[in-house]
């Protein structure tokens, strides 16, 4: 074992011992009360924080957030071990075997020409060797329901498109988008919130399909726009504070002018 791997092994061992102590009868009362459902929420939060750290480009933040996420995974495995379900060794052995199995071009004799063939092999192994959809009968069942809705919608429609359930071109999607927009406008006249919500959902779903057709990740596109809005609004707030004003006391015109000023600074 290399010195680097030896250090990693010792660090993992130490972290497992810390978690064992936290969950012990004389450990932390709060940690002892945690259930899988609780840790699932924390793990999701830590995942988003890690994504933010990666996008920030800060190695220090990335190291911290990766550690927090790793802790949640190890903590979950400890809860499972206490319930006599499995332990962290089982988890690591399972994923190691899976990665070997899904990379036959690296660990076996399979030959591939490009990334597309690697992806095709991956999907074929999941379906035929691992029977990932066995017993469900559903092409879409493997996509987690807990994914953000935009991301899940794009993944669902990508899978459906692979078996031919799709529009033929971008123009057809644009026509559908126009149709859904007219239906949404009609729903506003009804004052029926359930009808309006349904039509907004259809409109958003079609927009996701449009993103897919122009090779844009819908989740990332919206995230970028949210970030842009946040930056511009923060600019408005800071400028108003600098002028001795607050947001509540500013006029819409003042805020619009500052918004446009922020846009100009981005160019």
C-alpha positions, 0 to 999 in steps of 0.5 A: 500500500502506498503512503498516500493510500495508507494515510487515507486508510488511517483517516477513514478509520479515525472518522469511523471511530468518531462516528461510532463514539457519537452513536454510542450510549455514552455519545452524543444525544443528538447524534444518537437520535438521528435516523436515515431520513434525517441524514438524507436531508443533511446529505442533500444539503451538503451535496448542494453546498459541495456544488457551490464550492466547486463552482466557487473554485475554492479548493479549501471550500471543496475540501470542507464540503467533501468532508461534510458529505463523506461524513453523512455517508459514513454516518448513514452506513453506521445506522445501517450497521446498527440495524444489521443491514450492511456496513461501510465495507459492504458499501465500498465492496459493492461500488468497487465491483460495480465500477469494475463491471461497468468498465469492461474496456478498462478491467476487461477485454471490451473494445470501445471507439469513443465515449458514446460507446462507453455510455452505451455499454454502461446502460447495457450493463445496467439493464442486462447484467444488473437487471436494474429495471427488473420487476418494475417494467418501467423505462423511467423507474431508475430516475430518482423522484427526489431530483430537482424537477427541472433536472428530473424532467430533462432526464425523463424526456432524454430516456423517452427520446431514446426509444423514439418518443420525441419531437422530430426537430426544434421547430416542432418543440417551439410549436408545442411551446406556443400551444402551451403558452396559449393554454396557460393564458386561457387558464388565467381567465378561469381563476382556477388555481389548480388549472393554472398550476397544471398549465404552468407545469406543462409550459415549464415541461415543454421549455425543458424539452426545448432546452434538451433540443438545443443542448442546454441543461435546464437546471443549469440554465435556470441556476445561472439566471437565478445567480444573475438576478441575485447579483443584480439585485445585490448591486441595487441594494448596495447602491441604495445603501451607499446613497443612504436609502433602503429598498423599501423607500426606493421607487421602482424607477430607481431600482430599474435604473440601477438594475440596468446599470448593473447589466451594463457593468456585466458587459 
